Amino acid sequence: MSEHAPEFIESLLSDSPAALTAARPLRLSHFCELADTLDSRAELEAIRHSIHRHPELAFDEVRTAELVASQLEGWGYEVTRGVGGTGVVGTLRQGGSRRSIGVRADMDALPIHERTGLPYASIHAGKMHACGHDGHTAVLLGAARQLARTRHFNGTVHLIFQPAEEIGAGGGAERMLADGLFERFPCDAIFGLHNHPGVEAGMFMFRAGPFMAACDTVAITIRGKGGHAARPHQSIDPILVAGSLVMALQSIVSRNIDPNETAVVTIGTLHAGHAPNVIPESAKLELSVRSFSPDVRRTLENRIRQLVTSHVEGYGASVEIDYIRGYPVLINSERETEFARQVAEELVGPERVVANFPLIAGSEDFAYFLQQRPGCFVRMGNGAGQPLLHNAGYDFNDENLTVGAAYWARLVERYLEG
């Protein structure tokens, strides 16, 4: 067994009648197996660590995009740069079939100061790969390498390396679509993946239908009348109004949304005043609103607008509401999700696959792709007990590099079979 093979891969391959090594010869009579990508482990680690060490924020992924493009070109892909800003698409065609598939990885980092202490930690203060996009990119490059050297498929594969997943509205998926992604690179279906801390590495999780939440942001500015703290009767105190509004907003979900549905309204910030003896002119709240159906999403917006306006005006103050719609609900199509699940079971066994994973309240702009093409967004365990996403101590689990690469390669081969 290769010294780079993680323990869980060794256990999965232990029943093989033949010794499996990193130098195992390629066999074109089968779909990609875990052992077929083991020899790329060191190369994929080097790629990921390089990306991790040089994190780039949304639409600034210049170095990362060029690294991706140069690797793809070296493996014989037709490469298109600058899609939707800094996006890259690698295209490989084989055989005469008109079928096509897209697989996407995200490339951007987060404005978080890294505290992992790793030898390949970020060299840029205040920026780090705290969500694992460095790993997603390396995994898809691993699949690209495998597909290029075997070409065990019939059709066209488009590998989509997307910028700016983390910024919310106006992010990389929307920009790539506006740049004609599916017109320029037709895809019969599209697939994407995200790592999932808290679940054992190499586990695959699926859910058909709504899977990840729509996420909207609301900025509420309450305008009162400032004055002296000793004479509140001569003022309209926006802090009092804001405090009362915080509690009133908690009724939105509990008294307006069907208990069988899921929704979240969180007040993330409340800012007002600068001195203890001054009643300020204004107070500002910012909300995160999450839902799993378009109808619930509309209900939340309508009720928040109505409640906030009437509540604030009841105190004699005025209000401005800036309701920003972010990513939509991520909805996996039934057929493609079942297909993706079957591929995972073939690769790692049914005991390492969860077919109906719980809803995830986080959001993901891959949802925009799924509004235009059928497909599936997959979760892959990043390790039990590992730091959570968007944490200064987070790191992508390198044990997933060859597993994820083998999964994408096999999925493409199966989708474009014969």
Sequence and secondary structure as in RCSB ss.txt:
>XXXX:A:sequence
MSEHAPEFIESLLSDSPAALTAARPLRLSHFCELADTLDSRAELEAIRHSIHRHPELAFDEVRTAELVASQLEGW
GYEVTRGVGGTGVVGTLRQGGSRRSIGVRADMDALPIHERTGLPYASIHAGKMHACGHDGHTAVLLGAARQLART
RHFNGTVHLIFQPAEEIGAGGGAERMLADGLFERFPCDAIFGLHNHPGVEAGMFMFRAGPFMAACDTVAITIRGK
GGHAARPHQSIDPILVAGSLVMALQSIVSRNIDPNETAVVTIGTLHAGHAPNVIPESAKLELSVRSFSPDVRRTL
ENRIRQLVTSHVEGYGASVEIDYIRGYPVLINSERETEFARQVAEELVGPERVVANFPLIAGSEDFAYFLQQRPG
CFVRMGNGAGQPLLHNAGYDFNDENLTVGAAYWARLVERYLEG
>XXXX:A:secstr
  TT  HHHHHHHTT SS   TT    TTS   GGGGGGGHHHHHHHHHHHHHS   TT  HHHHHHHHHHHHHT
T EEEEEETTTEEEEEEEESS   EEEEEEE   BS       TT  SSTT B  SSHHHHHHHHHHHHHHHHHH
   SEEEEEEEE   TT TT HHHHHHHTTHHHHS  S EEEEEEETTS TT EE  SEEEE EEEEEEEEEE B
 EETT GGGSB HHHHHHHHHHHHTHHHHHHS TTS EEEEEEEEEE S TTEE SEEEEEEEEEESSHHHHHHH
HHHHHHHHHHHHHHTT EEEEEEEE    EEE HHHHHHHHHHHHHHH GGGEESS   B S  THHHHHHHS E
EEEEEE  TT   TT TT    TTHHHHHHHHHHHHHHHHT  
